[in-house]
Amino acid sequence: MAYSELASIELGFLRTRFKNPPLTSNPNPPVRVCKINITSAGSSDISHCALSALENLQSHPDVTAQIFVIEGSEREDLKLALGPWNQLDKELWDPFLAAHCSKGKDMIQALERENENVFSLDWKRLATQSKDQHEIEYRILSGKPYDLNTYRDPVDLSLNHKRYGHWPDSPYREYVFISPSEEDEFLYHAAKERVSLYFGNIGGLPTGILLFDPIRYHNISSGTYQFRGGNYDWSEELVPCFLDPTTIQEQLPKQSKRPSYAHQKMIFDHSETSNNDHDLRMKRFLDILENLGKESTDKTPQYLVEMALIQLACKDLRQILEKVSYMLDRIELSLHDDTVLQGSLSMWRYQLGACRNMLFHENISLRRLQGSIKSKVRDRSNQTPSSSRINPGNLGYQKDTIQLLEELRELTIAVEYTHKRVESDFQALMSSMSIVESRRAISETELVSKLTQLAFFFIPLSLVAAIFGMNINEFENKLT
């Protein structure tokens, strides 16, 4: 697919309903759980398991709080599975789960305002995607989720084909195209993520349930039409929607036994992407949480988890700003080339429009987050006696909060600056395109003028040639 077509895709618009093959198997990856036991010394004891083996995990003897981090789940998995959340407040857990899986923010923000034990964060992380998977996404969102370019659905024509879909279907988070890579081999996206935290109490032990969005997959169903039976045989596989940067290798292997997307200087192995993408996202959060636990032994577990999530979101947003800045550099340095400008206009317009929209909403989210933190600081200050405000714990909390607010303020300034730069580049692009169109119009006018002059030169010559080239025939001694 040409980049002019790729750039016209708005990932995240309302998806079109289409026919799906009947599920003959369950290819969905298992739900993964990470149990974090926080001890009185501030250390973290981490255990990983599948959701079905959750009851076999043993607790540390010196645990002051426990946190269950759940990823790769759909809503129905948690409603049916046995877990510690079944011992929490049912009146809050079910709305919390529904709010996390919802597409909008209204439900989860309403729960946050009404319950101080609920925290949610939406942010964008940098994601890398192969062109093949982007082509699949384009077909899904355009309402033609199959690999054949037919005028009708291949099912209606009884053709062998592949059908595409999203996994999970809910929650589905959109992602925004930023730019192609420098080698023009794959694409960078800003993928939306949501984490939701619910803190309760189980048996006198503070317990947190942290929900991560599932990793995105493309569900590829291969259908073979059986003429005798008049039906389809389906086989399914899940392919990760994104590539994981940790799978990039500098040199290509001599022989690759497994399917992969190989390029000049790198190789992306799908069989490794799934686990690495899970582990990378989880590992970054756990590393931040562990460092905060060592530095702040007097902080509450809920405060530490919220701080770790905010720091993770800030790091991801900085990576996106770097990619957006690099994309703007490429556009600015190419505006002088009329050929490149005309060939890339459609893609650049989409990139600038998508980034402008994304940065606008990120600015709103950052300001809302700062307001929420300031509100919690005021509530904590009002609830704390004046005699206790000078103890080391409260002073450390105030210092950390001030540093966090300063970091968010600087990040907000960076987002606003990048947003202004996008606006400026968009205006420069439109102005440059107007200049190119003016040059084209002038060139066409000059060409018409030259053709007109040429016509005026040849018309008299043609008339003279016609007169002197007349045939004279005699008829009855008369000239005719």
C-alpha positions as CSV (number, residue, x, y, z in Angstrom):
1,M,0.0,0.0,0.0
2,A,1.4,3.4,-0.9
3,Y,2.0,5.9,1.9
4,S,-0.5,8.3,0.5
5,E,-3.1,5.6,1.2
6,L,-1.6,4.7,4.5
7,A,-1.7,8.3,5.7
8,S,-5.4,8.6,4.9
9,I,-6.2,6.0,7.6
10,E,-7.6,7.5,10.8
11,L,-7.0,4.8,13.3
12,G,-9.6,4.9,16.0
13,F,-12.7,6.1,14.1
14,L,-15.9,4.1,14.6
15,R,-15.4,0.6,13.3
16,T,-17.7,-0.8,10.7
17,R,-19.7,-4.0,11.5
18,F,-18.8,-6.9,9.4
19,K,-19.2,-10.6,9.1
20,N,-17.1,-12.8,11.4
21,P,-16.5,-16.5,11.0
22,P,-17.7,-18.8,13.8
23,L,-15.1,-19.4,16.5
24,T,-14.0,-23.0,16.3
25,S,-11.4,-22.7,19.0
26,N,-10.1,-20.3,21.6
27,P,-6.8,-18.8,20.5
28,N,-6.9,-16.1,23.1
29,P,-3.7,-15.8,25.2
30,P,-4.1,-16.6,28.8
31,V,-4.7,-13.9,31.4
32,R,-1.5,-13.1,33.4
33,V,-1.4,-12.0,37.0
34,C,1.5,-10.5,38.9
35,K,1.3,-10.5,42.6
36,I,3.4,-7.9,44.5
37,N,3.9,-8.3,48.2
38,I,5.1,-5.1,49.8
39,T,7.0,-5.7,53.1
40,S,7.4,-3.4,56.0
41,A,11.0,-2.6,54.8
42,G,9.7,-1.3,51.5
43,S,10.9,-4.2,49.4
44,S,8.7,-6.0,46.8
45,D,8.3,-9.7,46.5
46,I,7.0,-10.4,43.0
47,S,5.4,-13.5,41.7
48,H,4.0,-14.2,38.2
49,C,1.3,-16.7,37.3
50,A,-1.7,-17.4,35.1
51,L,-5.1,-16.4,36.4
52,S,-6.0,-20.1,37.0
53,A,-3.1,-20.6,39.3
54,L,-3.6,-17.5,41.4
55,E,-4.7,-19.4,44.5
56,N,-1.4,-21.3,44.6
57,L,0.6,-18.1,45.2
58,Q,1.9,-17.9,48.8
59,S,2.2,-14.6,50.7
60,H,5.3,-13.3,52.3
61,P,5.3,-13.5,56.1
62,D,6.1,-9.8,56.5
63,V,3.6,-8.4,54.1
64,T,2.0,-5.0,54.8
65,A,0.1,-4.7,51.5
66,Q,-0.5,-6.8,48.4
67,I,-1.1,-5.7,44.8
68,F,-2.5,-7.9,42.0
69,V,-1.5,-6.6,38.5
70,I,-3.7,-8.1,35.8
71,E,-3.0,-7.9,32.1
72,G,-4.3,-9.6,29.0
73,S,-7.9,-9.9,30.2
74,E,-11.3,-9.1,28.9
75,R,-14.1,-8.0,31.1
76,E,-15.9,-11.4,31.2
77,D,-12.7,-13.2,32.3
78,L,-12.6,-11.2,35.6
79,K,-16.3,-11.5,36.2
80,L,-16.2,-15.3,36.0
81,A,-12.8,-16.1,37.4
82,L,-12.1,-16.7,41.1
83,G,-9.8,-14.1,42.6
84,P,-9.3,-11.7,45.5
85,W,-11.6,-9.2,43.8
86,N,-14.5,-11.4,44.7
87,Q,-13.9,-10.5,48.3
88,L,-14.1,-6.7,47.6
89,D,-17.2,-4.5,47.5
90,K,-19.4,-5.9,44.8
91,E,-21.2,-2.6,44.4
92,L,-18.0,-0.9,43.5
93,W,-16.1,-3.7,41.7
94,D,-18.6,-4.3,38.9
95,P,-18.9,-0.6,38.0
96,F,-15.1,-0.3,38.3
97,L,-14.5,-3.2,35.9
98,A,-17.1,-1.8,33.4
99,A,-15.6,1.7,33.6
100,H,-12.1,0.3,32.9
101,C,-13.3,-1.5,29.8
102,S,-15.3,1.4,28.5
103,K,-14.0,3.4,25.6
104,G,-14.6,6.8,27.0
105,K,-13.4,8.4,30.3
106,D,-16.7,9.5,31.8
107,M,-17.5,6.4,33.8
108,I,-14.0,6.0,35.3
109,Q,-13.7,9.7,36.1
110,A,-17.0,9.6,37.9
111,L,-15.8,6.7,40.0
112,E,-12.6,8.6,40.8
113,R,-14.5,11.6,42.0
114,E,-16.8,9.5,44.2
115,N,-14.2,7.1,45.6
116,E,-10.7,8.0,46.8
117,N,-9.6,4.4,46.5
118,V,-10.1,4.5,42.7
119,F,-7.4,5.8,40.3
120,S,-7.2,5.7,36.5
121,L,-4.8,7.0,34.0
122,D,-5.0,7.2,30.2
123,W,-1.8,7.9,28.3
124,K,-0.1,7.2,25.0
125,R,2.9,5.0,24.5
126,L,5.2,4.6,21.4
127,A,4.4,1.5,19.4
128,T,6.1,0.1,16.2
129,Q,4.1,-1.6,13.5
130,S,5.0,-3.5,10.4
131,K,3.4,-2.4,7.1
132,D,1.7,-5.8,6.8
133,Q,-0.1,-5.4,10.1
134,H,-1.0,-1.8,9.2
135,E,-2.5,-3.1,6.0
136,I,-4.7,-5.5,8.1
137,E,-5.7,-2.6,10.3
138,Y,-6.7,-0.5,7.3
139,R,-8.9,-3.3,5.9
140,I,-10.6,-3.8,9.3
141,L,-11.4,-0.1,9.8
142,S,-12.5,0.4,6.2
143,G,-15.1,-2.3,6.6
144,K,-13.4,-4.9,4.3
145,P,-11.7,-7.2,6.8
146,Y,-10.4,-9.8,4.3
147,D,-7.4,-10.2,2.1
148,L,-9.2,-10.3,-1.3
149,N,-10.0,-7.2,-3.4
150,T,-13.4,-8.4,-4.4
151,Y,-16.5,-6.2,-5.1
152,R,-18.5,-8.3,-2.6
153,D,-17.7,-10.2,0.6
154,P,-15.8,-13.4,-0.2
155,V,-18.2,-15.3,2.0
156,D,-21.0,-14.4,-0.4
157,L,-18.8,-15.5,-3.3
158,S,-17.8,-18.8,-1.6
159,L,-14.1,-18.0,-2.0
160,N,-11.1,-19.2,0.1
161,H,-9.8,-16.2,2.0
162,K,-8.5,-14.8,5.3
163,R,-10.6,-12.6,7.6
164,Y,-9.2,-10.1,10.0
165,G,-10.4,-8.9,13.4
166,H,-9.3,-7.3,16.6
167,W,-8.5,-9.1,19.8
168,P,-9.7,-8.1,22.3
169,D,-12.7,-6.5,20.9
170,S,-13.4,-4.8,24.2
171,P,-11.6,-2.8,25.4
172,Y,-10.3,-1.6,22.1
173,R,-8.0,1.4,22.3
174,E,-7.2,3.5,19.2
175,Y,-3.8,4.4,18.1
176,V,-2.5,7.3,16.0
177,F,0.0,7.2,13.2
178,I,3.0,9.4,13.8
179,S,5.5,8.7,11.1
180,P,7.4,6.1,9.1
181,S,10.8,5.0,10.4
182,E,13.9,6.5,9.1
183,E,14.6,3.4,6.9
184,D,11.0,3.6,5.8
185,E,10.5,-0.1,6.9
186,F,7.9,0.2,9.6
187,L,5.5,2.7,11.2
188,Y,5.5,4.5,14.5
189,H,2.2,5.0,16.4
190,A,1.0,6.6,19.6
191,A,-1.1,3.8,21.2
192,K,-3.6,4.7,23.8
193,E,-3.3,2.7,27.1
194,R,-5.4,2.7,30.3
195,V,-4.6,1.5,33.8
196,S,-7.2,1.4,36.6
197,L,-6.4,0.9,40.2
198,Y,-8.8,-0.1,42.9
199,F,-7.6,-0.3,46.5
200,G,-9.6,-2.2,49.2
201,N,-9.1,-4.3,52.2
202,I,-9.1,-8.1,52.4
203,G,-8.8,-9.7,55.8
204,G,-7.2,-6.6,57.2
205,L,-4.6,-6.4,54.5
206,P,-4.5,-3.4,52.1
207,T,-5.1,-4.9,48.7
208,G,-4.8,-3.2,45.3
209,I,-6.2,-4.5,42.0
210,L,-4.4,-2.9,39.0
211,L,-5.8,-3.6,35.6
212,F,-3.6,-3.1,32.5
213,D,-5.2,-3.2,29.0
214,P,-4.5,-6.4,27.0
215,I,-1.9,-6.4,24.4
216,R,-3.4,-5.8,21.0
217,Y,-3.6,-8.7,18.5
218,H,-5.0,-9.2,15.0
219,N,-7.2,-12.3,14.9
220,I,-6.5,-13.9,11.4
221,S,-9.0,-16.5,10.4
222,S,-8.2,-18.6,7.3
223,G,-11.3,-20.0,5.7
224,T,-11.5,-22.9,3.2
225,Y,-14.8,-23.3,1.4
226,Q,-16.1,-26.9,1.3
227,F,-18.1,-27.3,-1.9
228,R,-19.7,-30.6,-0.9
229,G,-20.9,-29.4,2.5
230,G,-21.5,-25.8,1.4
231,N,-19.7,-24.4,4.4
232,Y,-16.3,-23.1,5.6
233,D,-13.6,-24.7,7.6
234,W,-11.9,-22.0,9.7
235,S,-8.5,-22.0,11.4
236,E,-7.4,-19.1,13.6
237,E,-4.2,-17.5,14.8
238,L,-3.4,-14.3,16.8
239,V,-0.6,-12.1,15.5
240,P,0.6,-9.2,17.7
241,C,-0.5,-5.8,16.3
242,F,2.7,-4.1,17.3
243,L,6.4,-5.0,17.1
244,D,8.5,-4.8,20.3
245,P,11.7,-2.7,20.0
246,T,13.5,-5.3,22.1
247,T,13.3,-7.8,19.2
248,I,15.3,-5.5,16.9
249,Q,18.6,-7.1,16.1
250,E,21.5,-5.4,14.3
251,Q,22.3,-8.3,12.0
252,L,20.1,-10.7,10.1
253,P,20.4,-14.4,10.9
254,K,21.6,-16.6,8.1
255,Q,18.5,-18.8,8.2
256,S,15.3,-17.9,9.8
257,K,13.1,-21.0,10.7
258,R,10.2,-18.9,12.0
259,P,8.1,-16.3,10.2
260,S,9.5,-12.9,10.6
261,Y,9.7,-9.5,9.0
262,A,13.2,-9.1,7.9
263,H,14.8,-5.8,6.7
264,Q,18.2,-4.5,5.9
265,K,19.4,-3.9,9.5
266,M,16.7,-5.4,11.7
267,I,14.4,-8.3,12.2
268,F,11.1,-8.5,14.0
269,D,10.1,-11.9,15.2
270,H,6.4,-12.3,15.9
271,S,6.8,-15.3,18.1
272,E,8.8,-13.2,20.6
273,T,6.9,-10.0,20.3
274,S,3.9,-11.1,22.4
275,N,5.8,-12.1,25.5
276,N,8.3,-9.3,25.2
277,D,5.6,-6.7,24.8
278,H,3.9,-8.0,28.0
279,D,7.2,-8.3,29.9
280,L,8.5,-4.9,28.7
281,R,5.4,-3.0,29.8
282,M,5.2,-4.8,33.1
283,K,9.0,-4.7,33.8
284,R,9.1,-0.9,33.4
285,F,6.3,-0.5,35.9
286,L,7.8,-2.9,38.4
287,D,11.2,-1.3,38.1
288,I,9.7,2.2,38.8
289,L,7.6,0.8,41.7
290,E,10.6,-0.9,43.3
291,N,12.8,2.2,43.1
292,L,10.0,4.3,44.7
293,G,9.5,1.7,47.4
294,K,13.2,1.8,48.3
295,E,13.3,5.6,48.3
296,S,10.0,6.1,50.1
297,T,9.5,3.5,52.9
298,D,7.0,5.7,54.7
299,K,4.5,6.1,51.8
300,T,1.3,4.2,51.4
301,P,1.1,1.4,48.8
302,Q,-1.7,3.2,46.9
303,Y,0.5,6.4,46.7
304,L,3.5,4.4,45.4
305,V,1.5,2.7,42.7
306,E,-0.1,5.9,41.6
307,M,3.3,7.6,41.5
308,A,4.8,4.7,39.5
309,L,2.0,4.8,36.9
310,I,2.4,8.6,36.5
311,Q,6.1,8.3,36.0
312,L,5.6,5.5,33.5
313,A,3.1,7.7,31.5
314,C,5.5,10.7,31.6
315,K,8.4,8.6,30.2
316,D,6.2,7.3,27.4
317,L,4.9,10.7,26.5
318,R,8.5,12.0,26.3
319,Q,9.3,9.3,23.8
320,I,6.3,10.3,21.7
321,L,7.3,13.9,21.8
322,E,10.8,13.0,20.5
323,K,9.2,11.1,17.5
324,V,6.9,13.9,16.8
325,S,9.8,16.4,16.9
326,Y,11.8,14.2,14.5
327,M,8.8,14.0,12.2
328,L,8.5,17.8,12.2
329,D,12.2,18.1,11.4
330,R,11.7,15.9,8.3
331,I,8.8,17.9,7.1
332,E,10.5,21.3,7.7
333,L,13.6,20.3,5.9
334,S,11.7,19.0,2.9
335,L,9.4,22.0,2.2
336,H,11.8,23.4,-0.3
337,D,11.6,20.3,-2.6
338,D,8.5,20.7,-4.8
339,T,8.6,17.1,-5.9
340,V,8.7,15.7,-2.4
341,L,6.1,18.2,-1.2
342,Q,3.6,17.1,-3.9
343,G,4.2,13.4,-3.3
344,S,4.0,13.6,0.5
345,L,1.3,16.2,0.9
346,S,-1.5,13.8,1.8
347,M,0.6,11.9,4.4
348,W,1.9,15.1,6.0
349,R,-1.5,16.6,6.3
350,Y,-2.7,13.5,8.0
351,Q,0.3,13.3,10.3
352,L,0.0,17.0,11.3
353,G,-3.7,16.7,11.9
354,A,-3.4,13.5,13.9
355,C,-0.5,14.9,16.1
356,R,-2.3,18.2,16.6
357,N,-5.4,16.3,17.9
358,M,-3.3,14.0,20.1
359,L,-1.3,16.8,21.7
360,F,-4.4,18.8,22.4
361,H,-6.0,15.9,24.3
362,E,-2.7,15.1,26.1
363,N,-2.5,18.7,27.2
364,I,-6.0,18.4,28.7
365,S,-5.1,15.1,30.4
366,L,-1.9,16.6,31.9
367,R,-3.8,19.6,33.3
368,R,-6.5,17.4,34.7
369,L,-3.9,15.1,36.4
370,Q,-2.2,18.2,37.9
371,G,-5.6,19.4,39.2
372,S,-6.3,15.9,40.7
373,I,-3.0,15.8,42.5
374,K,-3.4,19.3,43.9
375,S,-6.9,18.4,45.1
376,K,-5.5,15.3,46.9
377,V,-2.8,17.4,48.5
378,R,-5.5,19.9,49.8
379,D,-7.6,17.0,51.2
380,R,-4.6,15.4,52.9
381,S,-3.6,18.8,54.4
382,N,-7.1,19.4,55.7
383,Q,-7.2,15.9,57.3
384,T,-3.8,16.2,58.9
385,P,-3.5,17.9,62.2
386,S,-1.2,21.0,62.2
387,S,1.1,19.4,64.8
388,S,1.7,16.4,62.5
389,R,2.5,18.4,59.3
390,I,6.1,18.9,60.2
391,N,7.0,15.2,60.8
392,P,9.4,13.6,58.3
393,G,6.7,11.5,56.6
394,N,4.5,14.5,55.7
395,L,7.5,16.6,54.7
396,G,8.7,13.8,52.4
397,Y,5.2,13.5,50.9
398,Q,5.0,17.3,50.2
399,K,8.5,17.2,48.7
400,D,7.7,14.3,46.4
401,T,4.4,15.9,45.4
402,I,6.0,19.2,44.6
403,Q,8.6,17.4,42.4
404,L,5.9,15.5,40.6
405,L,3.9,18.6,39.9
406,E,7.0,20.4,38.6
407,E,7.7,17.5,36.3
408,L,4.1,17.5,35.0
409,R,4.3,21.3,34.5
410,E,7.5,21.0,32.4
411,L,5.9,18.2,30.4
412,T,2.8,20.3,29.8
413,I,5.0,23.1,28.5
414,A,6.8,20.7,26.2
415,V,3.4,19.4,24.9
416,E,2.2,23.0,24.3
417,Y,5.5,23.9,22.5
418,T,5.2,20.9,20.2
419,H,1.6,21.7,19.6
420,K,2.5,25.2,18.5
421,R,5.2,23.8,16.3
422,V,2.7,21.5,14.6
423,E,0.4,24.4,14.0
424,S,3.2,26.5,12.6
425,D,4.4,23.6,10.3
426,F,0.8,23.1,9.1
427,Q,0.6,26.7,8.1
428,A,4.0,26.5,6.4
429,L,2.9,23.4,4.6
430,M,-0.2,25.1,3.3
431,S,1.7,28.2,2.3
432,S,4.4,26.1,0.5
433,M,1.7,24.2,-1.3
434,S,0.0,27.5,-2.4
435,I,3.4,28.6,-3.8
436,V,3.7,25.3,-5.7
437,E,0.2,25.6,-7.1
438,S,0.9,29.2,-8.1
439,R,4.0,28.2,-9.9
440,R,2.1,25.5,-11.7
441,A,-0.6,27.9,-12.7
442,I,2.0,30.4,-14.0
443,S,3.8,27.6,-15.9
444,E,0.5,26.5,-17.5
445,T,-0.4,30.1,-18.4
446,E,3.0,30.6,-20.0
447,L,2.6,27.3,-21.9
448,V,-0.8,28.4,-23.3
449,S,0.6,31.7,-24.3
450,K,3.5,30.1,-26.2
451,L,1.1,27.8,-27.9
452,T,-1.1,30.7,-28.9
453,Q,1.9,32.6,-30.3
454,L,2.9,29.5,-32.2
455,A,-0.6,29.2,-33.6
456,F,-0.6,32.8,-34.8
457,F,2.7,32.1,-36.6
458,F,1.5,29.0,-38.4
459,I,-2.0,30.2,-39.3
460,P,-0.8,32.7,-42.0
461,L,1.7,30.2,-43.3
462,S,-1.1,27.6,-43.5
463,L,-3.4,30.0,-45.4
464,V,-0.7,30.9,-47.9
465,A,0.2,27.3,-48.4
466,A,-3.5,26.5,-49.0
467,I,-3.8,29.2,-51.6
468,F,-0.7,28.4,-53.6
469,G,-1.4,24.7,-53.3
470,M,-4.8,24.9,-55.0
471,N,-5.3,22.5,-57.9
472,I,-6.3,24.2,-61.3
473,N,-8.3,22.1,-63.7
474,E,-9.6,23.0,-67.2
475,F,-13.2,22.4,-68.0
476,E,-14.6,23.4,-71.3
477,N,-11.8,25.9,-71.8
478,K,-12.6,27.5,-68.5
479,L,-10.6,27.7,-65.4
480,T,-12.3,26.4,-62.3
